Structure formats: C-alpha cells, structure tokens
C-alpha cells in the first residue's frame, strides 16, 4: 500500500509539473504576442490620403454672341448617381460638402494593415462611385491586439456634394458611423451597421423628399434622427441585438409607408403630431368620416421580439 501511495504522489507531482509547464508556455507565448503588439503600437505609421471625384454638371458648350439666356437644348441635366461606401474596422463620418465641390474622401490609416480603394463608372444617364476600406487579409490579429493596447484607429471622412442628386449605400462592419445627411439631394439611402452602432441624422431639410430610407443595426445600437426632414416615401428600419431611437417627429411633406423591426433590445419611437397615423392601434389618429385633414398619412407595420417598441408623442 505504501508503494501505491508513493506512486500516486509521484504521478500527482508529475501531473502538477506538467500543468505548470503548460501554463508557463502559454504565459510566455502571450507575453511574446503582446510584446510584438506593443511594439507595433509604438511604431505606428499613419498616413493621410485624400480621394476626390467630380460628379457635377457638364459644362454647356460656348456659343458665339449667345443671348443672356442659354437655349434649353444646351442646358445640361443633372445625372442621377450612387455613392457606395463599404467600410470595415473603423469609424466613418459622412457630411455635406460645399456646393460645386467634388466628392471628397479623407482617410488616416496605417497602410501596412489597411487599404483604401475606389472605382468610378458612368454612362450617359448615371454614374457610380465605389469606395472600400478595410484590413488586409493577414492583419486581423495584430490590429485586434493593437486595439486592446490603445492603438490608434483609422479615420474616414466623407464629404458629399449637396447640389447633385445621388443615392447612398453605406455598409459599416466592426466599426461605427456618424452620418449627417441634412441638406443633401438624396434620392435614397441604404445604411447597414454590422457588429457596430452609429447615428444617422437629418438636421436640415433635403433638396426634395426621398424615395426610400433603409437603416439596419445588427449587433449594436444606434439612432436615426430627423427623418421628417427627409420625408421618405418608404422607411425600413431594423434593430437587432441592440437598442435604439427612431425620431419621426416633425413636418412630413408626403405620405409614407414605415416598417420597424425590433429584435433583442428596446427601441424608442417618437411620432409626429401633425400627421395621420395608421397601423399602430391606440396611437392611430382619430378622424371622422366627414373630416378630410390636409395632412400626410403615415402607415406603419411593426414587429418586435425579445424587447419592446415604445411609441411616444
């Protein structure tokens, strides 16, 4: 029995020594990785890059002895365009630029780990400007560790011309966005946040009411403010795994179909007082058959699970 107990003790000691050795190896490995990441933080090589793309009106042809008013056949028309922004692992801000200026992209990033790209296509009727930003394929671990150790994050700033009709497609992955769209000539906007949150704001009226506004928050909360300033004909907003705010208060310029989808998180919705509400039950506007108020009609469809949609006026 004494030999058996001694053998068990020896096995236990060897087992403990093996576990201790494994812990030491893991700690040494972590120290090496963190040391490399800290070295990268101390030696960051941020650079500033600017992209510009002119999308204004073509110049009218010169006419000898032309009258004060240019003939109608020589007046150029605005071409509908689309700006596509696909941004990963950073925070992007979107702002109106100055009238007559080109689309401008300002980026500050470490080119060893991130890349910025652009592509412009056009025909006689429309144009598309695509901008992409994200990490290079072999930099995910280093950039993640740099973020934990306080490394600087890239910054992207986008300035859109307010005097050109355009549609906006913005997708932000593992980052965030602050989009101020007031004052633009937006025909439509489709904005998606993946694993991150952000804010969309219309602080000023658009040049004309929008056709469509879609905003989707996934694994992150956010807010959409001043939607009445844009008065979209159709609004689709979704919140998933995060709470948020949707501000519909204000003066609407046209009827609208509004869809709100909420999953796993609370959402607060502010309703307008000068519009007819339909589809929200006790929040619907009461009117009699003889009344014909000259107010826009907002028709709602909603869905909610594992959370609450809270409406208020």
N, C-alpha and C positions, 0 to 999 in steps of 0.2 A: 504493500500500500504506500509505503514511504517513497519507493521509486516512482510509483504512478503519480503521486502528488508533486514530486520534484520535476517529473517530465511535463506535467501540466503547467507548472510555474514557468518552466523554460519556454514552452510554446507560447504562453501568455506574454512573456517578456519579448520574445521574438516578434509576436504579433504587434505589440505596442511599438516596438522599434520600427517595424515596417510602416505602421500608420504615421509615426512621427517623421520618418524619412519621406513619405509621400507628401505630408503637409509642408515640409521644408522645400521639397521640389516645387510644389505649387506656389509657395510664397516667393521663392526665388524667381520663378517664371513670371509671376505677376509684377515683381519689382523691376524685372528687365523690361517688360512691356510698358509699364508706367514710366520708367526712366526714358524710354525711347519717345513716348508720347510727350513727356515734359520737355524733352529736347526739341521736339517739333514745335511746341508752343512758343518756346523761347526764340526760335529761329523762323517764325512765320514770314512768308514773303508775299504780302498782299500787294496787289497792283490794281490800278484803276483803268477801266476800259469803257469807252463810250461808243454806242452804235446810233446811227441816225438813218432814217428812211423817209424821204419826201413822198407824200401822198396827196398833195394839194391839187388844185385845178391846173390843167394845162393852159399855157398862155394862148390868148387869142392872136391870130395872125395880124401882122401890121397891115394897115390899109392906107394907101396914099390919099390925102385930102379927105380923111374919114370924118363924118359928122360927129357931133358930140355924143350921140347915142350909137353904140355899135349895133349893126344889124343882128337880128335874132339868130340867124344861121351861124354867126361867129361867136355866140355866147356859149362857152363851154359848160357842160353839165357836170354836176357832182357825180363821181362814181362811187358806188357802194363798196366798202372794203371790210375786211375782217382781220382783226389782230388776235393771234393765237399765242398765249403765253403758257409755257409748260415749265414750272419752276419746282426744284426739289432741294430739300435740305437747307433752306434759308428763309428769310423774311423778305417779302416783296412789298413795296409801296407803289400805288398807282395814283397819279394826279393829273388834272388837266394841265396841258401846256399853254403856250401863248398862241393866239390866232395867227395863222400863216406859217407857223413853225412846223418842222418835220416831227415825226415820232422819234422820241429820244429815249435811249436806254443807258442808264449809268450803273455800272457794276464795279464792286470792290471785292476781290476774292484772291485766294492763293491758287495760282494756275497749276501748281503741282497736283492738286487734289480735285479741282473743279474745272468745268469747261462751259463756255458760253458760245452759242451758235445762233445763226439767223438764216432765214430763207425768205426771199420775196418772189412772188409770182403774180402775173397780171395778164389781163386781156382787155379788149376794148370796153367791156362793161363793168369789170370788177377787179379787185386785187386782194391778195392775202399776204400778210406779213407774219411769219412764224419765228418766235424766239424761244430757245430752250436753254435751261441752265440746270446743272446737276453735278453730282460727284462722278469722277472717273471710276471705272469698274473695280480697281484694286485699292481704293482709298477708304472704304467704308469703316473698317476697324480703326484706322488712325484718326479719321475725322470724328468718330464717335468718342474715342478716348480724349481727343483734344477738347471736345465739348465738355466732358466731365471735369477736365482740369482747368477750365476757364479760357479755352482758346477762343479767338475772335471768330465770329460767324460772318459769312459773306452777306453782302447787302446788295439788293437790286432795286433800282428806282426807275419807274416807267412814267413817261410824260406823253399823254395823248393829245392830239390837236382838237380843239373844241369846235372847229369850223368845217369838219369833214364827217360825213355820215359813215358810221362803222359799226360792226358787230364785234363784241368782245368775248373771247373764250379764254378763261383763266383756270388753270389747274395747279394747285399747290399741294405738294406731297411732303410730309415730315417737316413742316415749317409753318409759316403763317403769312397773312397778308393784311394790309391796311389799304383798302381801295376807296378813295374819294372820287366819285363819278359825277358829282354835281356839275352842271354847266356844259357837259359834253353833248355831242349829237349822236347818241347811242340809239341804234335801232333795236338791238337785242344784246343780252349779256347772259352767258352761261358760266357760272363760277362754282368750282368744286374744291373743297378742302378735304384732304386725305391725311389722317393722323396729324391733325393740327387745327388750330382755330384761327379766327380772324374777324375782321369787321368790314362791312360794305355800307357806304354812306352816300346818300344823295342830299347834300346840304343846299343845293341850288336847283331850280327847275332846269330840265333839259331843253334842248332846242325844239324838240317836239316829243309827244308821248311815245314810249317804247311799244314795240310789238310783244316782246317776251323778256321776262326776267326769271332766271333759274339760279338758285343758290342751294348748295348741298354741303352740310357739315357732317363729316364722318370721323368718329373717334376724336372729337374736340368740339368745344362750344364756340359760339360766335354771335354776332348781332348783324341785323340788316335794318338800317335806319333811313327814314325819309322817303319811303317808297312812293308816297303820293307825289313827290316832286318829279318822279319819272312816269307815273300813271301808266304802267304797262297794261296792255290788253289782257295778258295772261301772266300769272305769277305762280311759280312752283318753288316751294321752299321746304327743305328737309333737314331735320336734326336727328343724328343717330349717335348714341353713346356720349352725350354731352348736352348741356342746357343751352339756352339762348334767348334772344329777344328779336321780335319782329315788329317794327313800327310801321303801321299802316295809316296813322293819323295824318290829317291834312286835307287839302282840297284836290280831289281827283278830277281829271279832265275827260275821262271816258269810262264806260262800263268795263268791268274786269272779271275774269274767272280766276279765282285764287285757290290754290291747293296747298295744304300744310300737312306734312307728315312728321310725326314725332315718335322716336323710339329710345327708351332708356335715358330719360332726362326730362327735366321740366322746361317748358317754353312759355314765355310771356308774350302775348299779342295785344298791341294797342290798336283799337278800332277807331275809324273816323266818325265824327258826329254829323258831318254834312254829306252823308251818302246813305243809300238804301242798302241794308244788309239782308242777305238771303242765305239760308242754309245753315245757320248757327242756332236754331231753336229759340231759346229765350233771349238771345241777343239780336234777333231779327227786328228790323224796323217795322213798326205797326202803321199801316196805311189803310184807308177805307177805299171802297170801290170807286167813289166819285173823285178821289184825290189823284192828281197827276203831277206830283212834285218834279220840278226840273232838276233832279239830282241824279248823279251816276249810280248805277246798280252794281254792287259787288256781290258776286255769287261764290260761296265758299264750299269746298269739300275738304274734310279733315279726317285724319286717322291718328290714333295715339295708342301706345302700348308701353307698359312699364314706366309710366311717367304721367305728366298732366299737361294739358294745354289750358293756360289761364288767359281768358279774354277780359279786357277792361276798356272802358271809355273815359 
